[in-house]
Amino acid sequence: CLAPMTSCLGNDDEDDYTEWRDRNIEYINHCEQSTINGEPEYTKFAPLWAPGTYVLIKWHNDRSLTQNRLSPLDNSTVDVIYSLENIDSVMLDNSFSQTQYGDSIYRCKPYENVTGFWAGLTQMHIGDSVTMVMPYTAGYGATSYQSIEPYSTLVFNVKMVGIPAYELPD
C-alpha cells in the first residue's frame, strides 16, 4: 500500500519543484479559508504530539449519528477504505484492490502512517466518512515517494469501517 506508509528521509532538489510546491501551498491555504454558508468547510486539527503539524478534515456524514461510536487510539487496529489523490485529482493510491480483511479494507494502526493520516484517523468514529487534506509537511515532506512528488498536498477520502482491536496506552 502506497500512501499510508511512513515518510522517507532526504529531499529532492527543491528548485525542480518550486512551482509544484507553491501550487500545493496555495491549495491547502484555499481549503483552510473555504466556507459553506459562512461556516468553515474543513476543521483544522493539530495534534499535540506533533507541534506544527495539522490536517484539515471535512466530514461527509452527520457526526451526531456517529459521535457515540468508538474512535481509535494511536495503537488501535482500524479498518478503513480510502483513496488518495493529489491537488490535480490524480489518483495516487487506494484500498480498492485489497481483499485480505474484506472488500477494499486497509487494516493498520494509525501510528504506522504518515503524520496527517495518523492524526486524522484518531479524530474519526466508526461510520465516519471524511476528506482529509494535509500539507506536505504532514505527508511525505520534501521527498518523493513512489508516484508522490515532493511537496505534495495529500487529499484522502476515508471511511472508517471498524476497529477490530482497540488497544489501551501503556
Backbone as CSV, one residue per row, in Angstrom:
resi,resn,N_x,N_y,N_z,CA_x,CA_y,CA_z,C_x,C_y,C_z
1,CYS,0.838,-1.169,0.000,0.000,0.000,0.000,0.886,1.236,0.000
2,LEU,0.618,2.140,-0.861,1.490,3.277,-1.103,1.387,4.393,-0.084
3,ALA,0.296,5.042,0.019,0.201,6.320,0.709,0.358,6.273,2.216
4,PRO,-0.253,5.370,2.920,-0.195,5.483,4.365,1.147,5.126,5.001
5,MET,2.126,4.707,4.247,3.408,4.352,4.842,4.106,5.592,5.402
6,THR,5.080,5.380,6.241,5.760,6.498,6.880,6.647,7.236,5.891
7,SER,6.947,8.466,6.214,7.716,9.337,5.344,9.163,8.879,5.213
8,CYS,9.723,9.148,4.052,11.120,8.826,3.783,11.991,10.012,4.189
9,LEU,13.254,9.777,4.358,14.183,10.845,4.689,14.811,11.386,3.415
10,GLY,15.381,12.572,3.491,16.057,13.157,2.348,15.146,14.121,1.624
11,ASN,15.746,14.932,0.745,14.997,15.916,-0.019,15.314,15.768,-1.488
12,ASP,14.318,16.005,-2.336,14.564,16.113,-3.753,14.980,17.552,-4.003
13,ASP,15.519,17.826,-5.170,16.000,19.162,-5.484,14.837,20.150,-5.466
14,GLU,14.865,21.054,-4.492,13.767,21.996,-4.296,13.534,22.859,-5.530
15,ASP,14.594,23.248,-6.236,14.446,24.106,-7.404,13.587,23.462,-8.482
16,ASP,13.638,22.129,-8.608,12.847,21.425,-9.606,11.363,21.416,-9.263
17,TYR,11.031,21.681,-8.024,9.652,21.564,-7.568,9.085,22.867,-7.004
18,THR,9.710,23.989,-7.273,9.257,25.266,-6.720,7.823,25.583,-7.120
19,GLU,7.495,25.472,-8.394,6.137,25.780,-8.852,5.127,24.790,-8.249
20,TRP,5.474,23.516,-8.221,4.585,22.494,-7.649,4.364,22.758,-6.151
21,ARG,5.425,23.046,-5.438,5.316,23.346,-4.006,4.400,24.545,-3.777
22,ASP,4.596,25.604,-4.555,3.781,26.812,-4.404,2.309,26.538,-4.696
23,ARG,2.013,25.731,-5.715,0.619,25.366,-6.030,0.002,24.567,-4.886
24,ASN,0.791,23.678,-4.292,0.296,22.866,-3.186,0.038,23.704,-1.946
25,ILE,0.888,24.647,-1.665,0.691,25.559,-0.533,-0.558,26.409,-0.773
26,GLU,-0.732,26.883,-1.999,-1.918,27.671,-2.346,-3.196,26.830,-2.175
27,TYR,-3.150,25.572,-2.565,-4.314,24.686,-2.434,-4.699,24.499,-0.965
28,ILE,-3.733,24.205,-0.117,-4.037,23.977,1.302,-4.541,25.270,1.941
29,ASN,-3.978,26.418,1.563,-4.454,27.699,2.092,-5.894,27.971,1.658
30,HIS,-6.214,27.631,0.411,-7.588,27.797,-0.076,-8.550,26.923,0.736
31,CYS,-8.172,25.673,0.980,-9.030,24.772,1.770,-9.233,25.302,3.188
32,GLU,-8.176,25.853,3.777,-8.285,26.407,5.140,-9.280,27.554,5.211
33,GLN,-9.368,28.338,4.138,-10.220,29.519,4.135,-11.603,29.264,3.542
34,SER,-11.818,28.070,2.976,-13.063,27.737,2.307,-14.228,27.649,3.302
35,THR,-15.363,28.251,2.926,-16.547,28.219,3.778,-17.757,27.749,2.972
36,ILE,-18.731,27.207,3.684,-20.028,26.859,3.113,-21.071,27.488,4.028
37,ASN,-21.902,28.356,3.462,-22.907,29.086,4.248,-22.283,29.805,5.448
38,GLY,-21.102,30.364,5.246,-20.435,31.127,6.295,-19.687,30.292,7.328
39,GLU,-19.777,28.967,7.227,-19.089,28.068,8.164,-17.863,27.465,7.488
40,PRO,-16.775,27.259,8.235,-15.599,26.624,7.630,-15.959,25.266,7.018
41,GLU,-15.470,25.023,5.809,-15.724,23.748,5.139,-14.933,22.621,5.801
42,TYR,-13.736,22.947,6.273,-12.852,21.966,6.899,-12.600,22.346,8.358
43,THR,-12.420,21.324,9.171,-11.988,21.509,10.555,-10.483,21.282,10.590
44,LYS,-9.774,22.203,11.198,-8.322,22.072,11.302,-7.991,21.357,12.604
45,PHE,-7.257,20.257,12.493,-6.849,19.517,13.677,-5.328,19.487,13.741
46,ALA,-4.791,19.959,14.868,-3.345,19.972,15.107,-3.065,19.113,16.338
47,PRO,-2.502,17.923,16.140,-2.251,17.050,17.297,-1.186,17.621,18.221
48,LEU,-1.398,17.484,19.515,-0.428,17.975,20.498,0.919,17.284,20.372
49,TRP,0.900,16.026,19.926,2.124,15.233,19.856,2.963,15.536,18.608
50,ALA,2.479,16.406,17.721,3.231,16.758,16.510,3.153,18.275,16.298
51,PRO,3.893,19.041,17.104,3.834,20.502,17.004,4.107,20.994,15.574
52,GLY,3.287,21.924,15.126,3.454,22.495,13.797,2.785,21.691,12.688
53,THR,2.227,20.547,13.028,1.575,19.693,12.040,0.066,19.828,12.175
54,TYR,-0.622,19.735,11.060,-2.078,19.766,11.104,-2.645,19.022,9.909
55,VAL,-3.924,18.723,9.993,-4.683,18.126,8.910,-6.035,18.823,8.874
56,LEU,-6.565,19.033,7.690,-7.900,19.595,7.515,-8.861,18.435,7.274
57,ILE,-9.997,18.435,7.979,-10.945,17.333,7.868,-12.324,17.881,7.523
58,LYS,-12.913,17.307,6.487,-14.273,17.638,6.086,-15.114,16.372,6.256
59,TRP,-16.106,16.443,7.120,-16.978,15.295,7.364,-18.078,15.256,6.309
60,HIS,-18.377,14.033,5.808,-19.428,13.846,4.808,-20.682,13.204,5.404
61,ASN,-20.657,12.934,6.690,-21.811,12.335,7.354,-22.238,13.230,8.512
62,ASP,-23.404,12.954,9.033,-23.904,13.663,10.201,-23.149,13.114,11.415
63,ARG,-22.246,13.907,11.956,-21.404,13.445,13.063,-22.199,13.135,14.322
64,SER,-23.371,13.713,14.455,-24.170,13.417,15.640,-24.615,11.950,15.650
65,LEU,-24.655,11.328,14.481,-25.062,9.928,14.391,-23.923,8.962,14.728
66,THR,-22.681,9.447,14.698,-21.530,8.565,14.970,-20.754,8.959,16.224
67,GLN,-21.097,10.077,16.857,-20.296,10.608,17.967,-20.188,9.665,19.156
68,ASN,-21.122,8.762,19.344,-21.062,7.826,20.471,-20.407,6.498,20.105
69,ARG,-19.944,6.391,18.887,-19.263,5.179,18.449,-17.779,5.261,18.790
70,LEU,-17.143,4.119,18.751,-15.727,4.016,19.086,-14.867,4.859,18.149
71,SER,-13.855,5.490,18.709,-12.854,6.261,17.972,-11.499,5.648,18.299
72,PRO,-10.619,5.466,17.320,-9.378,4.746,17.587,-8.347,5.538,18.389
73,LEU,-7.553,4.788,19.126,-6.342,5.320,19.751,-5.212,5.204,18.729
74,ASP,-4.064,5.747,19.052,-2.907,5.676,18.149,-2.543,4.235,17.802
75,ASN,-2.685,3.324,18.773,-2.256,1.943,18.565,-3.416,0.969,18.377
76,SER,-4.613,1.486,18.105,-5.736,0.617,17.759,-5.499,0.030,16.367
77,THR,-6.152,-1.065,16.077,-6.163,-1.594,14.710,-7.455,-1.119,14.072
78,VAL,-7.336,-0.432,12.943,-8.501,0.130,12.277,-8.662,-0.470,10.881
79,ASP,-9.896,-0.545,10.444,-10.222,-0.939,9.078,-10.830,0.277,8.394
80,VAL,-10.208,0.701,7.304,-10.695,1.847,6.544,-10.706,1.517,5.063
81,ILE,-11.524,2.238,4.356,-11.498,2.247,2.901,-11.030,3.643,2.526
82,TYR,-10.036,3.732,1.635,-9.512,5.061,1.313,-9.127,5.169,-0.156
83,SER,-9.059,6.405,-0.601,-8.430,6.743,-1.872,-7.566,7.970,-1.607
84,LEU,-6.523,8.096,-2.388,-5.586,9.216,-2.247,-5.388,9.871,-3.596
85,GLU,-5.542,11.193,-3.610,-5.331,11.986,-4.816,-4.378,13.133,-4.508
86,ASN,-3.816,13.704,-5.568,-3.061,14.937,-5.394,-3.993,16.114,-5.692
87,ILE,-3.477,17.325,-5.694,-4.322,18.509,-5.868,-4.910,18.619,-7.269
88,ASP,-4.369,17.860,-8.226,-4.901,17.847,-9.587,-5.901,16.713,-9.790
89,SER,-6.355,16.099,-8.689,-7.313,14.988,-8.704,-6.778,13.746,-9.410
90,VAL,-5.466,13.576,-9.413,-4.846,12.373,-9.967,-4.800,11.325,-8.861
91,MET,-5.402,10.164,-9.113,-5.419,9.073,-8.142,-3.999,8.541,-7.964
92,LEU,-3.524,8.566,-6.722,-2.180,8.095,-6.399,-2.191,6.710,-5.752
93,ASP,-3.267,6.407,-5.036,-3.354,5.127,-4.344,-4.781,4.943,-3.839
94,ASN,-5.132,3.707,-3.528,-6.427,3.425,-2.925,-6.402,2.016,-2.351
95,SER,-7.419,1.701,-1.600,-7.517,0.378,-0.979,-8.444,-0.543,-1.761
96,PHE,-8.927,-0.136,-2.911,-9.982,-0.851,-3.611,-9.621,-2.272,-4.024
97,SER,-8.352,-2.561,-4.238,-7.969,-3.921,-4.645,-7.628,-4.818,-3.455
98,GLN,-7.684,-4.296,-2.261,-7.338,-5.094,-1.083,-8.529,-5.940,-0.643
99,THR,-8.258,-7.215,-0.367,-9.339,-8.134,-0.005,-9.024,-8.994,1.216
100,GLN,-7.813,-8.907,1.760,-7.435,-9.766,2.879,-8.371,-9.622,4.079
101,TYR,-8.790,-8.406,4.395,-9.624,-8.155,5.578,-11.065,-7.808,5.218
102,GLY,-11.411,-7.909,3.963,-12.740,-7.560,3.486,-12.605,-6.727,2.226
103,ASP,-13.701,-6.504,1.556,-13.697,-5.766,0.300,-13.166,-4.350,0.484
104,SER,-12.032,-4.071,-0.120,-11.406,-2.737,-0.147,-10.888,-2.262,1.203
105,ILE,-10.707,-3.141,2.169,-10.302,-2.747,3.528,-8.780,-2.647,3.633
106,TYR,-8.331,-1.508,4.109,-6.935,-1.311,4.501,-6.915,-1.391,6.023
107,ARG,-6.162,-2.333,6.560,-6.061,-2.510,8.015,-4.706,-2.002,8.472
108,CYS,-4.712,-1.187,9.522,-3.469,-0.608,10.020,-3.660,-0.129,11.449
109,LYS,-2.587,0.320,12.027,-2.619,1.076,13.276,-2.352,2.529,12.861
110,PRO,-3.089,3.498,13.395,-2.885,4.884,12.960,-1.419,5.329,12.973
111,TYR,-0.659,4.954,14.013,0.718,5.427,14.114,1.638,4.861,13.033
112,GLU,1.196,3.888,12.264,2.016,3.294,11.204,1.991,4.119,9.916
113,ASN,1.283,5.217,9.902,1.051,6.008,8.697,1.721,7.373,8.772
114,VAL,1.671,8.101,7.650,2.199,9.467,7.661,1.436,10.265,8.719
115,THR,2.064,11.283,9.247,1.544,12.030,10.387,0.115,12.533,10.183
116,GLY,-0.178,13.101,9.034,-1.514,13.643,8.790,-2.596,12.574,8.780
117,PHE,-2.312,11.430,8.172,-3.283,10.338,8.125,-3.496,9.789,9.531
118,TRP,-2.419,9.624,10.271,-2.464,9.178,11.662,-3.362,10.103,12.481
119,ALA,-3.083,11.398,12.389,-3.857,12.383,13.156,-5.331,12.352,12.764
120,GLY,-5.610,12.286,11.474,-6.985,12.280,11.008,-7.752,11.046,11.442
121,LEU,-7.115,9.888,11.378,-7.788,8.649,11.782,-8.248,8.702,13.234
122,THR,-7.435,9.287,14.098,-7.781,9.316,15.523,-8.900,10.308,15.838
123,GLN,-9.323,11.104,14.862,-10.445,12.030,15.044,-11.766,11.442,14.557
124,MET,-11.677,10.298,13.891,-12.861,9.679,13.303,-13.511,8.688,14.262
125,HIS,-14.778,8.408,14.017,-15.529,7.370,14.709,-15.959,6.333,13.668
126,ILE,-16.258,5.132,14.111,-16.751,4.115,13.190,-17.976,4.666,12.465
127,GLY,-17.949,4.540,11.146,-19.042,5.038,10.316,-18.790,6.392,9.700
128,ASP,-17.794,7.133,10.167,-17.484,8.441,9.596,-16.874,8.304,8.203
129,SER,-17.245,9.227,7.331,-16.633,9.380,6.008,-16.095,10.799,5.936
130,VAL,-14.836,10.939,5.576,-14.205,12.254,5.564,-13.319,12.444,4.348
131,THR,-13.042,13.703,4.080,-11.941,14.073,3.203,-10.904,14.704,4.104
132,MET,-9.695,14.185,4.061,-8.567,14.751,4.809,-7.638,15.427,3.807
133,VAL,-7.329,16.675,4.067,-6.377,17.411,3.237,-5.206,17.753,4.140
134,MET,-4.026,17.312,3.732,-2.869,17.563,4.587,-1.728,18.180,3.798
135,PRO,-1.109,19.195,4.378,0.037,19.817,3.720,1.190,18.822,3.630
136,TYR,2.102,19.108,2.732,3.219,18.184,2.521,3.996,17.907,3.797
137,THR,3.994,18.845,4.730,4.728,18.650,5.987,4.107,17.562,6.856
138,ALA,2.831,17.230,6.614,2.164,16.156,7.355,2.101,14.867,6.538
139,GLY,2.694,14.899,5.340,2.710,13.737,4.458,4.123,13.234,4.241
140,TYR,4.600,13.377,3.011,5.939,12.882,2.666,6.986,13.981,2.597
141,GLY,6.600,15.195,2.967,7.558,16.285,3.056,8.145,16.680,1.723
142,ALA,9.424,16.973,1.743,10.149,17.428,0.559,10.745,16.258,-0.213
143,THR,10.248,15.057,0.046,10.774,13.846,-0.565,9.714,13.178,-1.431
144,SER,10.137,12.680,-2.572,9.203,11.909,-3.385,9.074,10.509,-2.790
145,TYR,7.906,9.918,-3.016,7.675,8.550,-2.560,6.825,7.870,-3.624
146,GLN,7.412,6.935,-4.323,6.767,6.252,-5.438,6.181,7.282,-6.391
147,SER,4.859,7.322,-6.590,4.276,8.263,-7.556,3.950,9.628,-6.944
148,ILE,4.286,9.827,-5.683,4.002,11.089,-5.000,5.212,12.012,-5.122
149,GLU,4.976,13.180,-5.691,6.051,14.139,-5.863,6.365,14.849,-4.549
150,PRO,7.586,15.363,-4.413,7.912,16.151,-3.214,6.962,17.341,-3.086
151,TYR,6.730,17.772,-1.865,5.901,18.947,-1.552,4.421,18.749,-1.912
152,SER,3.978,17.503,-1.994,2.599,17.234,-2.394,1.626,17.325,-1.221
153,THR,0.593,18.140,-1.404,-0.550,18.129,-0.508,-1.299,16.832,-0.804
154,LEU,-1.662,16.099,0.237,-2.347,14.822,0.057,-3.832,14.996,0.344
155,VAL,-4.672,14.438,-0.516,-6.119,14.515,-0.365,-6.645,13.077,-0.257
156,PHE,-6.985,12.697,0.966,-7.509,11.364,1.245,-9.024,11.426,1.388
157,ASN,-9.713,10.457,0.812,-11.124,10.221,1.097,-11.153,8.919,1.877
158,VAL,-11.717,8.961,3.094,-11.607,7.842,4.021,-12.961,7.515,4.643
159,LYS,-13.243,6.235,4.754,-14.417,5.747,5.503,-13.899,4.828,6.597
160,MET,-14.237,5.128,7.851,-13.844,4.294,8.992,-14.863,3.157,9.089
161,VAL,-14.435,1.956,8.741,-15.333,0.804,8.691,-15.431,0.120,10.047
162,GLY,-14.299,0.006,10.746,-14.328,-0.675,12.035,-13.029,-0.535,12.785
163,ILE,-13.066,-0.990,14.033,-11.879,-1.012,14.889,-11.825,-2.420,15.487
164,PRO,-11.187,-3.370,14.769,-11.174,-4.748,15.235,-10.339,-4.992,16.494
165,ALA,-9.415,-4.088,16.789,-8.606,-4.251,18.007,-8.364,-2.879,18.628
166,TYR,-8.999,-2.654,19.760,-8.874,-1.384,20.468,-7.852,-1.600,21.593
167,GLU,-6.714,-0.934,21.503,-5.631,-1.113,22.475,-5.612,0.059,23.445
168,LEU,-5.180,-0.200,24.633,-5.023,0.853,25.643,-3.567,1.301,25.685
169,PRO,-3.344,2.560,25.987,-1.964,3.036,26.087,-1.216,2.310,27.203
170,ASP,0.101,2.233,27.052,0.946,1.607,28.085,0.904,2.363,29.379
